[in-house]
Amino acid sequence: MDLLKEGLKEALLLLIRFDKEVYSIIGLSIGLSFTSTIFSAIIGIPLGLYLGVKPFKLKKTFTRTIYTMMSLPPVVIGLLVAIFLSRSGPLGTLGLLFTPTAMVIAQMILITPIILGITYNDAKQYGPSISQIGITLGASKFQTLKLLITEMRITLLIALVTGFGRAISEVGAVMIVGGNIKGHTRVMTTYIAMNNSMGNYAMAISMGIVLLLISFIVNSVLYRYVAGE
């Protein structure tokens, strides 16, 4: 209990002091998570809507595959990305390992199946009937798509929030591909892990509280914007 009290106190001090390093860590964490979520949504949402509504062979197999990919082990993904981006890897000439770009790539691989899977699941269940209503009312393909997105906006919000939450809370994959380099690739989760391993529990707890606070604020804003509540 004393550790939690000390952690809450340190969390307030971290924000009040306007420490440059702390705010750079927070800013990088939010920036990387937003970037990976946006790119993953650009891929996952249209694909999920299309595949959910459209009938095709092996749909059951695809469903099982995408649901399996939603729980990809972060450390394994981080390792695979690191191998591909290492100097001896196929993409080593790009020099992306231990950069924010590598961290975004790892996060995208982790959260794209989540956004795709959530979107696909509801599109598969409700999409055909919504599309049929649009066609019955004489709507064009674009109008039908707009109707589908409008009716599924809560589902899409859940997909975005879940993807962002997974991205900003990720530690294993980003630690491997980013390296937790001070002032370059250090984010909130790797900062927490580092302080925990060093025995600085108050600092680890304080940054954890800040992380929870930021996640709550971001999710509240998204929910208010999309759901209108």
N, C-alpha and C positions, 0 to 999 in steps of 0.2 A: 504493500500500500504506500509506503514511504517513497518507493521508486516511482510509482505512478504520480504522486504529488510532485516529486522533484522533476519528473518528465514534463508535467503540465506547466510548471513554472519555467522550465528551460524553453519549452515551446513558445510561450509568450515572449520570453526574452529574445529568442531567435528572430521573431517577427518585429519586435519593437526596436532592436538594435540596428536593423537595416544592414546587417553584415553582408558585405559584397559577395563573399563566397557562398553563403547560405542561399541568398536570393538568386545567384547564378545557377546553383544546383536545382532550386525550385523551378526557375524559368526553363532550364534545359529539360527537366522532367516533363513539364506541361507541353513544351514545344514538340518534343519527340513523340509524345503520346498522341497529341492532336494530329500531327503529320501522319503517323502510321494509321490512325483511325480513319482519317479522311481518305487516304489512298486505298485502304482495305475496303472502305464503304463504296468507293467508286468501282471496285472490282466485285465485291460480294453482293451488294444490293441488286444491281441490274441482273447479275447472273442468277441470284436466288429467285428473283421474280420470274425471270424467263423460264428457268428449269422447273420451277414449281407449277407454273400454269401449263406449260407445254408437255404433252405426253410423249414419251420416248422409250425405246427398249432399254432394259437393264436399269430402270428407274429405282427399283428396290435395292439393287446393288449399289447404285450411286448414293442412295439415302443412307445405307449402312456405312459407306465409306466416309461421307462427309461428317456423319455423327462421330465416327471414330477419330477423324482429324480434329474435331473440336476439343479433344483432350490430349493434344500432342504434348509430350514431355518437353518443357522449356529448355532444360539442360541439353537434351539431345539435339534440339533445333539449334541452339547456340553453338554446339560442337560442329554440326554439319555446316553451318554458315561460316564459322571460323576456318574450317578446312577449305571450303571453296574460295574464301577471300585471302587465305594465307599466301605467302610468297610462292610456295610450291603448288598452290591450287590453281584451278582453271581460270579464276578471276583475280589472281594475285597481282597481275600487272596494273590493276586499277588502284591499288594501294588504299583500299577501303577498310581494312581491318584496324580495329581500335580507333574508329571514327564514329561520330553520331550517325552517319549514313548507314554503317553496318548495324547499328542498334535499331534503326528504323526498319531495315530489311528483316532482322530477326523478329521484331514485334509484328510486322506485317504477316509473316509466315504463321505466326501464332494466332493472330486475331482474325485474319481473313476467313478461315473456316468457321469461326464462331459467328461472325456477321452473316456469312453466306448460309450457314446452317439454320440460324434463327429465322432469317428471311424466307428461305426455301421451305421450311416446315409449315409456316402459316400460309405461304403462297400456294403450296400444294393442297392445303386443306380448304382454304377459302377463295383462292384465286380463280378457279374455273367458274364458280357461281357468280363472282363479281364481274368477271369478263363477259359472261353470258348476259348479265343484266345490261351491261354497256352496249353489247351488240344488239340486244332487243330494243333498246332505246334509240338505236341508230347512231351511236357514237362512233367516231373515227378511231383508228388504232391509238393515236396520241391521246384522245379524250378517254379512251378505255384505260390506258396506262395511268393517266392522271387520276381517274376514279379509283384504280387499284391502289395507288400510292396513298391517296386520301383515306381510304378505308383501312389501310394497313399502317397508318402513321404511328400508332402506338407500338406496334410490333417493330417497326423500323427504329423507333426511339430506343426500345429495349435492346435491339441489336447494337446500336451505336454506343449506348451507355455501358453495356456489357463488354464490348470491344475496348472502349477507352479504359474501363476499370481494369481489365486484364493487362493492357499495355502499361499503364502507369504503376501498377503493382508488381510488374515483372522484375525479377532480380537475376535468376540463373542465366538466362540467355544473354541479357545485356551485359552481365558481368564478364562473360566469356568473350563476346565479340567487341565490347567496349573497353574492357580493362580497368574500369574505375579510375581513370587518369584525372588527377586534380585539375580543375579549371578547363577540362576538355570533354571528358565522357562520364564524369561522376554525376549520378542522379540520386534521387532521394532513397530509392531502395538499396542501391549499392553503398550509399553513405550509412544507412541503417545497419546493413550487414557488417560493414567495416568497423563501426563503433561497437557493435555487439561483440565481435571477435576480439576487440581490444579491451573489453570490459567496461566501456563507457556507456553503461546502460541508460543513464539519464538522458544523454544526448541521442541515443538510439530511439528511446521512447518519445522524446520531444519531436524528432523528425517524423516519427510514425504518426503522432497526433496531427502534425501539420499536413501530412499526406492524406489522412482521413478527412481533415477539414477541407482541403482543396478538392478532393473527390466529391464530397457532399455538395460543395458550392457549384462545381461544374455540372454535376448530375441534376441539381435543382434548376439551374439555368436552362439546360437542355430540355428538361421535362416541361418547364413553364413555356418555352418557345414552341415546342412541337405539340404538346398536349393542350396548351392554352389554359393551364390551370395554375 
